[in-house]
Amino acid sequence: MSAATFPAQRPMRQGGSMTLDVAAWRRDFPILARRMRGKPLVYLDNAATTQKPKAVIDAIAGYYQDTNANIHRGVHSLSQEATEAYEGARGRIQRYINAAEAAEIVFVRGTTEAINLIAQSFVRPRLAAGDEILVSEMEHHSNIVPWQLLREATGAVLRVIPMSDRGELLMDEYLKLLGPRTRLVSVVHVSNALGTVNPVREIIAAAHAQGVPVLLDGAQAVAHRPVDVRLLDCDFYAFSGHKLFGPTGIGVLYGKRAWLDAMPPYQGGGDMIKAVSFEKSIYNDVPHRFEAGTPHIAGSIGLGAAIDYVGSIGLTRIAAHEHALLAYASKRAREVPGMRLIGTAQEKVGVLSFVIDRIHPHDLGTVLDCEGIAIRTGHHCAMPVMQHFHVPATARASFAFYNTEEEVDRLFEAIEEARRLLG
Amino acid sequence: MFDLKALYQEVIIDHNRHPRNCHKLADADRMADGFNPLCGDRLTVYLKLQDGVIADAAFEGEGCAISVASASLMTEHLKGKTASEAQAIFDRFRALVMGEEEAGTGLDKLVVLAGVKEFPARVKCATLAWHTLTAALKDRREPVSTE
């Protein structure tokens, strides 16, 4: 075939070339070749966890095969190599979110642990009875329950920014809720249940105008949008590796250096100290102060590889492809009688949350499963969102850059089958 | 390919669209609430006992086709059974939907739910009504959860 029929350069504007790109990306993910219940797997549960490219799988296996040793303090060369790989991953993450320095990147198990760390080490010592924590109505349980635990321990108050029926935060209400007792604003950057991208720059600016620090839950954002923590000026940013094509059990807490330096440790143990005697221990510097015990070394290296992989494609292309998928799926959804989208914000990532008249999401999930299609059904760990929309559960298809229009077509064919069978 | 119709049999579709005994039982002497936090299904089981025998059974609630059909079929099947008979039926029913027993002896129409064994994630849907029944028979006031 001639070069003219296969334009290789900048394929974004040409549908055919885009398809070629996606086909190549898909080959990087071994699991996408699987068949489920006899059908090619259509994986549309990316908001729960993303699949892993071979580069990530190889990086983890390679670490265990060639480099495995405990990090820091080892005088032997293998320990030195492992330490460099671990700290190298920290550097990749720093650059990925444009943090000012690597010391602002703390490795944690995931978003949940990052939020709990902030609750216990940053907020709790500064909290008195009657002080307020501000979250939003569209939070994941992981950004609700840690604050309820604090509330029980301190008598603090949890306040909630309401949202509209489109799934957009009511900014006027937010501004009214910000007050002299607000000690922290902790909101989700991108909603897992609705797909809404929140106006976090405005949220942060308004909080800072009153001297209130802001934590962003970025679990659903970092795989889909460029995130620049210095541009946002957020005080803390939390995300999980496994939603960014990396392994489970590793995540990131970004914190501004000045805040981290002033925070007491979260857990005690090895690696987070400089010296220990029975009378007194001297804590290590950040970020090691918050990384007690042997960390998930392989996980951090895998996450570093995932970030390299995403960088090789580029978040701008990823966002464009996912946006096109969402637009196509939303158009198809509007043509299905009795189908209601939950979450219709102006700014959305590739999350299609919906209910269909007379078909329970769980039954729909099973019908789709029989077609090899993986979606999520349930409350998506965001029960207050379900309450807002008066539904016990929704079905949710969530896209990644390796998904295709053909897969969206298969989703809607299976939805038709469910309507014939159960509707 | 797995045949969906083996799971969603006509009887199940029918009981989902037109659930039997789906109402409050005004003169119930036992009731319990059941909740499946996984899918948000909630139901209430009502029982009328006479001389140790289930004289009437009903349920209310919302849920998926499997849990509604299972509740509907259960209330039909229970009438005239003693508490210990009901418990024994639940044990056999659970074994059937978990794939531990093929025959489903004495389960009559309840065997239409046997297809659930191909879908382990749905076993809780099929057994929610039965767990709630057990709680009602024990006169437990706390809502039961499948988790």
Interface residues (C-beta under 8 A of the other chain):
Chain A: R37 G38 K39 H360 P361 H362 D363 T366 V367 D369 C370 T377 G378 H379 M386 P392 A393 E417 L421 L422
Chain B: M1 F2 L4 K5 L7 Y8 I13 N16 P37 L38 C39 G40 D41 R42 E62 G63 C64 A65 I66 F119 A121 R122 C125
